[in-house]
Amino acid sequence: MSHFRRNATFIVALTAAGVALAMGTVATSANAIPTAQSPIQVSTQPENSVQDQISTLADDIYKLSDANFVDIHTDAENKAIHLFWKGTPPERVLKFISENSKDISIEVDSSVKISRDDKDQAVKGILQLGEQNSWDIQGVSMDPVSRTVTIGVGPSSKFEDSSIDQIREITQIENVKIVRNNFEDLTLSGRLSDIAPFKGGARTAQKNGTQWEGCSLGFSVLSGSYGKFLSARHCDPSSNNAVYNGDLSVTIAPGGGSVAGKINLDSQLIDPSASPATIGRIYVGSWSSNSSIAVQSWASNWVGDTVCLSGATSGNRCGVITDDSVTWNYNGYAINTILVHGSTNNVLAGSGDSGGPAYHLLSTGKAQARGIISSVYWGSSYHTSCGTYGLDPTISIEYCSNDIVYVPISTLLSAWGVSLEVG
């Protein structure tokens, strides 16, 4: 553990890291910042529950936003939406609120001094400063509403306590916390033995050199009429290796041209060999469950939304979004991600869940896609002994945590030029 001067008020020392969820070993026996919510695309499917209604309203409001937009927080329990704006929202937004606040309370806080655009520019400045000064930044979380900044740095960081004033100047925020992590690589590299048509949340295995890396399939997508799968690039940094199911009994994709990756989004696109290879469904239940549900639609992510993750190691576990624009510094690329905190169990995801689906359960009983699991959050603690949390006991689990980040589905669909496959 690192040690710091006692008078460094805003410095904390943790052994935690934003650990990407790629599993270590699979037993062979068994630099522009993409905008997190952009481009906005709103689900057109019928939604009946309070959370579904609120999520749709939030997306509609965001479509009308301007450069002074800050954030949207949802509160299904109290049937409310809280809007945060730098100054007064444009007239079109106020008009929409007046016409759509009969059943849902929509409140506006125009006192925030930092817009989403201001925040993005500040984060860029921090990353550039970190690159110049060898700070080894793993990620940046900046919240204009609570006026807090959290920065995770790796074990080789040369960050000095005195540099906090530089960050305060860039962000115009006084409350800055530096989390010093002892691990450099934070990625989390299932359901066990899936066969075609494959489903999201199924375990995958890819061989990197002499080591097998286990991850999870994400949502199935359509490129024209051809079904493919999203997953996480750090599961196979070469984006070239063959993809197998969890017990290595089935080759999902042979590698080469059937696997592609985007390092700037930690995203992998897998083109399965079988036909039909995809079905528009995801696994739910525990890591050993064979139950699945259909995917109905997708939507954006807002603070307060309830979401579930469904990776091959941890199974189906749910939580609440606590930040809808957290910057993960992955291999020098700043990736905007969504931060979710688990509601129960003390663990939301662990090694081997990377690439799996993040979704909201609609009142129809179907899944609304929200993103693809990437990493443990670098700004909070995590576990290295995960055996007591009900995770898959047949694999090696290096990390698990109750705070997880995922890449939003809107960003991935747009980047790959594909559409979500529904069931």
N, C-alpha and C positions, 0 to 999 in steps of 0.2 A: 504494500500500500504506500502511496506517495504521502509525504509529510509537508506541511506548509506552515508559514508563520502564523501565530495565533491572531495577529491583528489584521489578517486578510479577511475582512468581514464577509465578502461575497464569494469566497472560495470554499468549495467542499471537496473532500477526497472520497471517492467511491471505487470499488473494484468492478462496478457495473460497466457494461458496454452496450452500445446499440448493436446487438449481435444478430447478424443475418441468419435466417432460419434454414440453413442447409445442414443436413445431418452429416456427421463425420463418417462413420463406416456402416455400410449395409451388409449384414450377414448374408453371404452367398447361399446359405442354406435356407433359409426361410424364403460547352460549359455555359451555355445559356441556361437560365432556370426556367423549365417549363412551368406554366401556370397550373397549379394543382387542380383547379376546377374548370380549366379551359381545354377544348371548347365546350360550352355548356350544351347539353342535350337533355331534354326533359322526357321522362317516361310518359308514354301515351296510354298506358294500360289503366284500366279502372282500379282505383284504390279506395278502400272503404274505412279502414281503421283511422283513428286520430293521428297516429304517427305517419301513416301513408298520406293523409290529407295535408298534414303539416309539411312533409318533405316536398310534395308537389308545389305547394304555395311558396316555399323557400326557393325552389328552382325558378319559379316564374318571376319572383322578385329579383333574383340575381340576373336574369335575362335583361331586366330593365335598368341595371345599375350603371353608374358612371365611374370616373376615375377616383372619386372620393369614397367609394365603397370600402368598408372595413371588414365586416363579418356578419354572419347570421348564426344565432344560437336557437335551437329548437327545444321545446319543453312540452312533450306529449302529455305528461301527467297533469299539467295545469292548462292544457290546450292553448299554448302561447308560442309566439315567435318573437324573438328579440333581435331587432336590427341595429347595427352599429355603423354610423356614418361619420365621416369627417365633415362636419357642418350639416346643413339641411339637405336631405335627399332631393333629387330632381322631381319636378311636378308629376311626371308619369308614374313614379313610385308612390308618391302620396295619393294619387288618384286610385292606383291599384289597391292600396291599403284600405282606403275608404269604401271601396266596392267589395272587399273580400274579408272583412273582419267581423262578420256577423257571428260565426260559430267559433272562430279562432281569434284570440286576442293578439294583435300585432302592435308591438311597442317599438318606438324609435329612440335610440340614444345618439344624439348628434354632438356629444361633448368630446368624443375621441379625437386626439390630435394627429394620429398617424393613420393614413389610409393603407389599403392592401398594396397599392402600387409603391407607396413610400416604404413599406416594410420590405418588399421584394428588392428594392434598390439598396436598402440598408444591409440586407443579408448578403447581397453581392459584394458590398464593400467589406464586410467582415471576412468573407471567404478570400477575397483578394489580399487583404491584410494578412490573413493567416498563411496564405501561400508565400508571401514575401518574407515572413518572419518565422517560418517552419513551426507553426502552431499545431500541425497535425490535427486539423479540425475534422471530427467525424460527423457532426451535424449541428444545426442551429435551430432553436425554437424561439421565436419572437412573437409575443402576444401584445398587440397594441391596446387591447381592452384592459387586461390586468396590469399592463406596463411591466412585463417581466421578459428577460432574455436568458435562455439556458443554452450553453455551448458545451458539447462533449468533445474532449480532446484525447488523443491516444497516448501510449506510453513513451513515444519518442518526442512528445511535444516540448517546445522551448518557450512555452507561454510563461510570461512573468506577471506577477501580481500587479505591477504598475501599469500593465497594458489594459487593465479594465477601463481606465479613463478614456482610452481610444475607442473602445466599444461603446461607452456611454455617449461619446461625442457623435459617433456614427448613427446610433439608434435613437438618441434623445430620450433614453430610458435609463433611470438610475439603478434599478434593481437588476443586476447582472450576476448570474451564477455560472461558475465554471466547474464542470464535472470531469475529473481526471480518471480515465479508465485504464486498466492494466492490460487490456486486450486490444490488438490492432485490428483484427478482422471481426466484424460484428454481424456477419451474415448467418442466416439459419438455413443451413442446407439440410403404407402408407396407405387406402385402405388396401392393403396387403396384396391381393392378387387379382386385380381387375382384368377383365377381358373386354374385347370390343362388343358393342359400342362403349367406349370408355366414358367415365363420368368425372366431373370436377371433384377434387379432394382425394382422388386415388393416389396411392404411393407410386413414385417413379424412382428409377435408379439409373445413373449415368456413371461411366467409368472414366475418371480423370487420372491418367497415368496408371498407377498401380492401385489406386484407391477408388472404391465405389462411393458415390455421393447420392444420398437419398433425399428426395423432395416430394412435392405434390403437384398434381395437375390442377390448373385453374379452370376458368370458364372456357367452354367451347365457343368458337367464333366461326363466322362464315367469310371466306374470301371468294366472292361470287357464290357458287353453289357448293364449294368444297369446305368441309369441316376441318378445323384446326384447333389447337389448344394454346392458351396463354399459360406461361409459367414464369419462373424467375431466372434471369440470366446467370446469377452467381452459382446456380446448380451445375452449370457447365460453362465456365468462362470462355471456352473455345467456341461455343455454339456450333459444335461439329460432331459431337459424340452420339452414338446410338442411345435411344431411350427405351428402357425396359420397364415392365411392371414390377411390383414390389418383391415378388419371389423369383424374378428373372425368368419366369416361364414363358413370357410373351414379349416379343419385340414390338413396342408401340411405334417407333420410328427408327429407321436404319442409320440415321446420322447423315453427315454431309449436307446436301441441299435440303434435306427434310427438317433441318433444325436451323433456326436463325435467331440472332440476338441483337438487342439494342442496349449497349452499355450505358447510354445516357439516361435510361429509364429502368435499368436492371430488369429488362424484360426479355423473355424467350418465347418464340412462336414455334410450335411443334406441328408438323404435318404427318399424321399417322398413316400407316401403310394400309390398314384394313379398310374395308368399305362394306357397310357404313361404319365409320370409326368414331363418330361423335353423336350425341343424342340430346344435348341441351338439358342435362340434369346434373345435380351435385349430390354427393354423399352428405348425410346428416347423422346425428347420433354419435356414439363413442368411436374411438379409433378402430374398434373391431366390428362396428355396425355395417350391415349391408343395406340399410335403408337409404333412400334417396328421394329428392323432390325435384320438380321441374323448375326451370328458370323462366320467369315471366317477362322481365323487363330490366332496366337499369336506371340509375339516377345519380345525382351528385351527392356530396357528403357535407354535413353541417354539424357544428358543435351541438351536442345534445341528442343527436340521432342514435338509436339503438342499432347495433350491427352484430353479426356473428361471424366467426372465422371457422373454417372447416378444413383443417389440415390433416394429413395422414397420421401424424404422431399424436396430436392432442384431441382429435375428433372435433365435434361441434361445441364451441364455447362462445359466449356472448358478452358484450360490454357496451360502453357508451363512448362516442367520439368526444374527446376533450380538446382537440386542436385539429383544424381542417387545413392547415398549411404549415407543415414542419419540414425543414430542409435537411435531407440526408445527404451527406457528402460521400458519395460512393465512387471510389477510384478516380477522384478529381472531378466528378460530375455532380452538380447540385440538383438533387431530385426532390421535388415537392411531394410530400407524402401526407397521409392521414394518420393521426395518432388515436388509438382506441385503448381504453382502460377496462380490464375485465371486471365483471360484476361480482363473480363468486370464484371459488376454487383456488384463488391466489395465483393461478397460472392461466393465461389465455392462449399461449402457443409456445412451442419449443422446437428444438432442432428436428428438421424433417418436414416442418409445416410450410416452408418457403414455397411460393408458387401456388399455394392453395387459394380458394375463393374467400373473399370477404363479401358479405351480403346482408341485406335487411329482409326479414321474414314478413311478407305481405299478409294482409288479412285473408287473402285467397288461399293461403297455405303454400304459396309458391315463393321462390327466391327473387329478390330484386338485386341484381349485381351492383357492388360498390367498389371492388378493387381486387388486387392480387397481393398476397402476403409477402413482405420483404424482410423485415428485420425487427429485432428487439430494439426498443427505444434507448438511445445512448444516455438519456438524462435521468434515468432512474435505476434502481437496483434490479438484479436478476438472480436466478438460482443456478448453481452448477450441480447440485444434487436434486434431481427431479423425480426420483423414484416414488415419492409419496403423493404425487399429484394426479395419479390416474392416467398417465400417459402410456403409450405403447411400450411394454416391458421387453419386447423382443429386439429392440434396436439400441444403439449407443446414442444417448441424448446428452449433448455437451452443455446446452443452455436451455432455460425456459424462463418466461417472464409473464407478468400481468399487464405489461405495457408494450404494445406492438404497433409498428407502422406498416402501412400498405400503400401501394401506388394506386391512385384512383382509376376506375375503369374508363372514365371519359378520356383521360390522357392516353391510355393504351389503345383504345379502339381507334382514336384519331391517328395516332402515330403509325399503326400498322395498316390503316385503311381497310379495316374489317368491321363487320357488324356482329352483335351478340346473337348467338344461337339460342332460341327459346324452345321450351318443350311443351 
